[in-house]
Amino acid sequence: YLPQYTLDVATPCSGLQTLLTAVTLAVALALLSDLRPVARVALVCLAVPVALLSNSFRIALFGVIGECFGASAAHSLHDGSG
């Protein structure tokens, strides 16, 4: 709850889809690349924190936009980013 805006994170927006997509892409890139095995493992392992951080940033951005510009602006940004 923010002073001017209530931010509700629903299950579809929780980031699970982003996490699954990032890990899948990282595994595909690791398998198709000419990287050393250590770099391949690092690529896949880094997909998890990058996905979590990017989704956290996305949710925080919606909160800032909702607080500064109102609920309709936050909802427009959310609908446009989906």
Summary of the structure (lengths in Angstrom):
residues: 82
radius of gyration: 16.4
end to end distance: 22.5
largest distance: 50.9
contacts: 197
relative contact order: 0.17
helix: 78%
strand: 0%
